[in-house]
Amino acid sequence: MNPTMSQQDRIGNYRIVPYRGRMKAVGIGPSREESEFSLGQLPDGRWETSLLNAGGSRPPRKQFTAEGLEQAISIAEEHWFPPVVEVPEVDSEGPEIDQVFVEWLDVHPAKETTINEDYLPRADRFSKWARTQGLEYWTDILPKHLQMYANEGSREQRRSYIEKRCRVVRMAAEYVRENYPQFYRPLSYRLPKGRDWGKPKGRATLSLEEAVEFLSFVRKQENGWNTLAGFALAALASARIQEIRNLRWRSVDLVQGLVAFETDPKAGIQSYRRIPIADLLVDILDEARVRLGGDDDDLVIRTHKKDSFGQAFRRYRDRWRPGIVIEPYGLRRTLVKAFVVRGLHSYSLEIYRGHKPRQISEVEWLYYLDRLEMDPEGLVEMFREQVVVPLNEHLGDARSRWIEVPSKVKRLFG
């Protein structure tokens, strides 16, 4: 049944008139002068549209779902007469370097945090360098320029850093190949060795005992509680910095001793996880919430920015043990070191940390993902038995010492 309507209504750019038991949309104005299509509602509630004056014995049709006549006209119009996409004007020299980066980052399918914190700063760094070399247009960039850019600072920078700063240029070049093929050229280069060539990768971390000592030190600092809970989550639950910065109190269950990392994961479904935590970590989070007065929607740590979190860690690290070499991310490896030293390292710990164990096959990994979906409580119990119970045993004395220190705050839970 067609909607009730007068002999002639206007909706948007169209006059709506009766037409063979249905209705016809007739375009108004120069831009829609020859735009005509029929429209009607089917018995099942869906809509059907046909293009008129299309030629042929049977005009094409489209069926779709819409909420009301106005939306139906909008969908039909977009189907039959899609808007013309304006192509940016490009002069004979081709697109400028800055223009390529802006357009590429605008459509690149990466998370906003990745764009803003990784790709954008690296693209901006190359653009500034290119200007110092007198390069303005993308076609000005030759392979020798990218090689020069890679070589600069190779004695001071790590090889991985050099590769990342050049990668954004290569990725933008692929955007040029797809969108401005007449101005594309391959940008090949040889990756310099970097200052870490031939040296074992430094993946320094703390032992479990050192981590507890560091947390106890931060506990005594004037503003230590602003970030202490974050340091504890990294060291005792192997949480990522990005996960810590986005964690809110509503995702922390201090009664059950559970933490849910469910917002803005780094990559993949394995980053969405709900894990039990050690008793000492429950004590630390309990005291942190009381001291900071956190509501459910508040962040667990007050330093939300990535750089600020790292700066806070380095500041306390240098006060605690001057000269020690460990970066903020190194705290996350504390559990790995503790379990390996004690002969307890297993697949469960890797999954607990949000990783797909390298030693298991894709089929085995799919079994885990099925269990994550079908039996989340069983997975929590597996983590509790294989990760948390051994951890509590090793942290028993440290927890006793932590509790013995007067906190001057009332615990939320007994």
C-alpha positions in Angstrom: 0.0 0.0 0.0 1.4 3.4 -0.9 1.5 6.2 1.6 -1.4 8.7 1.5 -0.4 11.8 -0.4 -1.8 14.8 -2.3 -1.9 15.0 -6.0 1.5 16.8 -6.0 4.0 17.2 -3.2 7.5 18.4 -3.1 10.3 16.6 -1.2 13.8 17.9 -1.5 14.7 18.3 -5.2 11.7 16.4 -6.5 8.0 16.8 -7.2 6.1 13.7 -6.2 3.1 12.9 -8.4 0.9 9.7 -8.8 2.2 7.3 -11.3 0.6 3.9 -12.3 -0.6 3.1 -8.8 2.7 4.2 -7.3 4.4 7.6 -7.4 6.9 9.3 -9.5 9.7 11.6 -8.4 10.4 14.4 -11.0 13.5 16.4 -10.6 13.3 20.2 -10.0 15.9 22.6 -11.2 18.7 22.4 -13.8 20.8 19.9 -11.8 17.8 17.4 -11.7 15.9 18.4 -14.8 16.0 14.9 -16.4 16.0 12.9 -13.1 12.9 10.8 -12.9 12.2 7.6 -11.1 9.2 5.7 -9.8 8.8 4.7 -6.2 6.4 2.4 -4.3 6.1 0.4 -1.1 5.9 -3.4 -1.3 3.5 -5.5 0.8 6.4 -6.6 3.1 7.2 -2.9 4.0 10.3 -2.6 1.7 10.5 -0.1 -1.1 11.1 -0.5 -4.8 12.3 2.1 -7.3 12.6 2.0 -11.1 14.5 4.4 -13.3 12.3 6.1 -15.9 13.3 7.0 -19.5 16.2 4.6 -19.2 15.5 2.9 -22.5 15.1 -0.8 -23.1 12.0 -3.0 -22.7 12.4 -3.4 -18.9 13.9 -0.6 -16.7 16.2 -1.5 -13.9 14.9 -1.9 -10.4 16.2 -1.7 -6.9 14.5 -2.9 -3.6 15.6 -1.5 -0.3 14.5 -0.7 3.3 13.7 2.8 4.4 12.0 4.6 7.2 9.4 6.7 5.5 9.0 8.4 2.1 11.6 11.1 2.6 14.4 8.6 3.3 13.2 6.3 0.4 13.6 9.2 -2.0 17.0 10.0 -0.7 18.2 6.4 -1.1 16.7 6.1 -4.6 18.3 9.4 -5.7 21.7 8.4 -4.4 21.3 5.0 -6.2 20.3 6.4 -9.6 22.2 9.7 -9.5 25.2 9.3 -7.3 27.0 12.6 -6.4 30.0 13.4 -8.5 33.2 13.2 -6.5 35.4 16.2 -7.0 39.0 15.4 -7.7 41.5 17.8 -6.2 43.0 20.1 -8.7 46.6 19.1 -9.6 48.8 21.3 -11.6 51.3 20.0 -14.2 53.9 19.4 -11.4 51.7 17.0 -9.7 50.5 17.0 -6.0 52.6 18.7 -3.4 54.2 16.6 -0.7 52.1 18.0 2.1 49.0 17.5 0.0 49.8 13.8 -0.5 50.3 13.2 3.2 47.1 15.0 4.1 45.0 13.1 1.6 46.6 9.8 2.5 46.1 10.1 6.2 42.6 11.3 5.7 41.6 7.9 4.1 44.1 5.5 5.6 42.3 2.7 7.5 44.1 3.0 10.8 42.9 4.0 14.2 42.8 7.7 15.1 45.4 7.2 17.8 47.8 5.5 15.4 47.4 8.3 12.9 47.9 11.1 15.4 50.7 9.5 17.5 52.6 7.6 14.8 52.0 8.4 11.2 51.3 12.1 11.4 54.4 13.0 13.4 56.6 11.0 11.0 55.0 12.5 7.9 55.4 16.0 9.3 59.1 15.2 10.1 59.7 14.1 6.5 57.8 17.2 5.1 60.1 19.5 7.1 63.2 17.7 5.9 62.0 17.8 2.3 61.6 21.6 2.5 65.2 21.9 3.7 66.2 20.0 0.5 64.2 22.2 -1.7 61.6 19.5 -2.5 58.0 20.8 -2.9 56.2 18.4 -5.2 55.9 14.6 -4.9 57.6 14.2 -8.2 60.6 16.0 -6.8 61.3 13.0 -4.5 63.8 10.6 -6.0 65.1 7.3 -4.5 68.3 9.1 -3.7 66.4 11.5 -1.5 64.8 8.7 0.5 68.2 7.1 0.9 69.6 10.4 2.2 66.8 10.6 4.6 67.4 7.1 5.8 71.1 7.6 6.2 70.8 10.7 8.3 71.1 9.8 12.0 71.9 6.1 11.3 74.8 6.3 13.8 72.5 7.6 16.5 69.2 5.9 15.7 68.1 2.2 16.0 67.4 0.4 12.8 63.7 -0.1 13.6 63.4 3.7 14.1 64.9 4.4 10.7 62.6 1.9 9.0 59.5 3.5 10.6 60.4 7.0 9.7 60.9 5.9 6.0 57.8 3.7 6.0 55.3 6.5 6.0 57.0 7.9 2.8 56.7 4.5 1.1 53.0 4.1 2.2 52.2 7.6 0.9 53.9 6.7 -2.4 51.4 3.8 -2.7 48.6 6.3 -2.3 50.1 8.3 -5.2 50.4 5.2 -7.3 46.7 4.5 -6.9 45.4 8.1 -7.1 47.9 10.0 -9.2 49.5 7.2 -11.3 51.0 9.7 -13.8 53.1 11.1 -11.0 54.2 7.9 -9.3 57.7 6.5 -9.2 59.0 3.7 -7.0 61.0 4.9 -4.0 63.5 2.2 -3.2 66.3 2.5 -0.6 68.6 0.3 1.4 67.9 0.3 5.1 71.0 1.4 7.0 72.4 -0.8 9.8 71.7 1.7 12.6 73.5 2.0 15.9 72.1 -1.3 17.2 73.4 -3.4 14.2 74.9 -6.7 15.4 74.0 -6.1 19.1 71.5 -8.1 21.0 68.2 -6.3 21.4 68.0 -4.7 24.8 64.8 -5.8 26.4 65.6 -4.8 29.9 63.0 -5.4 32.6 62.8 -5.9 36.3 62.6 -9.0 38.4 59.4 -9.5 40.4 61.2 -8.4 43.6 62.6 -5.3 41.9 59.2 -4.4 40.5 57.6 -4.6 44.0 60.5 -2.5 45.4 60.0 0.1 42.7 56.2 0.3 43.4 56.9 0.7 47.1 59.2 3.6 46.3 56.6 5.3 44.1 54.0 4.8 46.8 56.0 7.1 49.1 56.4 9.9 46.5 54.3 13.0 46.8 52.4 12.5 43.5 53.1 8.8 43.1 49.5 7.7 43.3 48.7 9.6 40.0 50.5 6.8 38.1 51.3 4.0 40.7 48.2 2.0 39.7 49.4 2.1 36.0 52.9 0.9 36.9 51.4 -1.9 39.0 49.1 -3.0 36.1 52.1 -3.1 33.8 54.4 -5.0 36.2 51.9 -7.4 37.8 49.3 -7.9 35.0 51.5 -7.3 32.0 49.1 -4.6 30.7 50.1 -2.4 27.7 50.6 1.3 28.2 47.8 2.1 25.8 45.5 -0.2 27.7 46.4 1.4 31.0 45.9 4.9 29.8 42.3 4.1 28.7 41.3 1.9 31.6 38.4 3.2 33.7 37.3 2.1 37.1 34.1 0.6 35.8 36.3 -2.1 34.2 38.0 -3.0 37.5 36.2 -5.4 39.8 38.0 -5.3 43.1 35.6 -7.8 44.8 36.2 -10.5 42.2 39.8 -9.4 41.5 39.2 -8.9 37.7 40.2 -6.3 35.2 38.6 -6.0 31.7 40.7 -4.5 29.0 38.0 -3.7 26.5 38.6 -0.2 25.1 40.9 0.8 22.3 43.0 -2.4 22.0 46.3 -2.4 20.2 45.4 -5.1 17.6 43.0 -8.0 17.3 40.4 -9.7 19.5 43.0 -11.1 21.8 43.5 -7.5 23.2 39.9 -7.6 24.4 40.3 -9.7 27.5 39.0 -10.1 31.1 41.7 -11.4 33.4 42.0 -12.1 37.1 44.8 -10.3 38.9 47.2 -11.0 41.8 46.1 -10.2 45.3 48.8 -7.6 45.7 47.6 -5.8 42.6 44.0 -5.8 44.0 45.4 -4.1 47.2 47.2 -1.5 45.2 44.2 -0.7 43.0 41.9 -0.6 46.1 44.1 2.0 47.8 44.6 3.9 44.5 40.8 4.3 44.0 40.3 5.5 47.6 43.2 8.0 47.4 42.2 9.3 44.0 38.5 9.3 44.7 37.7 7.6 41.4 34.1 7.2 40.1 33.2 4.4 37.6 33.7 6.7 34.6 37.1 8.1 35.9 40.4 6.9 34.5 42.4 4.7 36.7 45.5 6.9 36.3 45.4 10.7 36.1 48.2 10.9 33.5 46.3 10.0 30.3 48.8 11.1 27.7 51.4 8.6 26.5 54.3 10.9 26.8 53.3 12.1 30.3 53.1 8.5 31.5 56.6 7.7 30.1 58.0 10.9 31.6 56.5 10.0 35.0 58.0 6.5 34.9 61.5 7.8 34.0 61.4 10.5 36.7 60.6 7.9 39.4 63.0 5.3 37.9 65.9 7.8 38.1 65.1 8.7 41.7 64.7 5.1 42.7 67.8 3.7 41.0 69.9 6.2 39.1 71.6 4.7 36.0 69.3 1.8 35.5 68.3 1.2 31.9 64.6 0.3 31.5 61.9 1.9 29.4 58.2 2.2 30.5 57.3 -0.7 28.2 59.9 -2.9 30.0 57.6 -3.2 33.0 55.2 -5.3 30.9 57.9 -8.0 30.6 58.2 -8.4 34.4 55.8 -11.4 34.5 57.6 -13.0 31.5 60.9 -12.9 33.3 59.5 -14.1 36.6 57.7 -17.1 35.0 60.7 -18.1 32.8 63.1 -17.9 35.8 60.8 -20.2 37.8 60.1 -22.6 34.9 56.5 -21.6 34.6 56.3 -19.9 31.2 53.3 -21.2 29.2 50.8 -20.6 26.5 48.4 -19.3 29.2 50.6 -16.5 30.2 51.0 -15.3 26.6 47.2 -15.3 26.1 46.8 -13.6 29.5 49.1 -10.8 28.2 46.9 -10.5 25.1 49.2 -12.3 22.7 48.8 -15.2 20.3 51.5 -17.6 21.3 53.9 -18.0 18.4 54.3 -21.8 19.0 50.6 -22.6 18.5 48.9 -23.1 15.1 46.1 -21.0 13.7 43.7 -23.9 14.3 44.7 -24.0 18.0 44.3 -20.3 18.2 40.8 -20.5 16.8 40.0 -23.0 19.6 41.0 -20.3 22.1 38.9 -17.6 20.4 35.9 -20.0 20.5 36.4 -20.5 24.2 36.8 -16.8 24.7 33.3 -16.4 23.2 31.6 -19.5 24.5 33.1 -20.0 28.0 34.6 -16.7 29.3 34.2 -17.8 32.9 36.1 -21.0 32.2 38.9 -18.9 30.6 39.1 -16.7 33.7 39.4 -19.8 35.9 42.2 -21.1 33.7 44.1 -17.8 34.0 43.5 -17.8 37.8 44.8 -21.3 38.2 47.8 -21.1 35.8 48.9 -17.5 36.2 47.5 -15.9 39.3 47.9 -18.7 41.8 51.6 -19.1 41.1 52.0 -15.3 41.1 50.3 -15.0 44.5 52.6 -17.7 45.9 55.7 -15.7 44.9 54.2 -12.4 46.0 53.0 -13.6 49.4 55.8 -12.0 51.5 55.8 -8.8 49.4 52.0 -8.5 50.0 52.4 -8.9 53.7 55.0 -6.1 53.8 52.8 -3.9 51.6 49.8 -4.3 53.9 52.0 -3.6 57.0 52.7 -0.1 55.8 50.1 2.3 57.2 48.0 3.6 54.3 46.0 6.2 56.3 43.0 5.4 54.1 39.9 3.2 54.6 39.8 0.2 52.4 36.8 -0.1 50.1 36.5 -3.8 50.7 37.5 -6.1 53.6 
